[in-house]
Amino acid sequence: MGPVLAICVAVAIVAMLTLLPALLVICGRWVFWPARPAYGAEEPSTRGLWARAGELIGRRPRVVWLATVVVLGAMALGLTGLKAGGLTQARTFRGHPDSVTGQAVIDQNFTAGGGEPVQVVANAACTRWWTGSAPPPAPPRGGRPGRRGPRRPAWTCSGPTPTTGK
């Protein structure tokens, strides 16, 4: 997904730098409706609602910041009772479609994950140890063929067993 999004961003940048200025020249100043700019006109950001808001924030930035934190914190207090369990997929429908009925039948007759079984490939001695029916096997003596140095076991069974947790 990353390379695709990077290509999209690159195409958007190229369009903004080439196509958009050309379209603005072709369309003229009516594109900027309702305020049609003219040469030598007053700066539009010196008057209006947002100019006054900017002046207020510029005069007392800490007070505005603290007021914003208090207001947002008060609104966030409603999240303390949020139950984010949401709806299940079956409860998102307005009616009762056949797919929901079919899923209920599958849930009653099959175990979870039965449609996608896991196949584990392991050494037979490790399998007996893993299920708890035998002690862990000793690793065979000997190193890896073609390597010099200390003798390393070719395989080991490690990790806690699910039956004992040790």
URNORVEN-V326454 format. One line per field, one symbol per residue. ss: DSSP state (H for helix, E for strand, C for the rest). A space follows every 10 residues. Layout:
ss = ???
//
This chain:
ss = CHHHHHHHHH HHHHHHHHHH HHHHHHHCHH HHCCCCCCCC CCCHHHCCHH HHHHHHHHHC HHHHHHHHHH HHHHHHHHHH HCCCCCCCCH HHCCCCCHHH HHHHHHHHHC CCCCCCCCCC CCCHHHHHHH HCCCCCCCCC CCCCCCCCCC CCCCCCCCCC CCCCCC
//
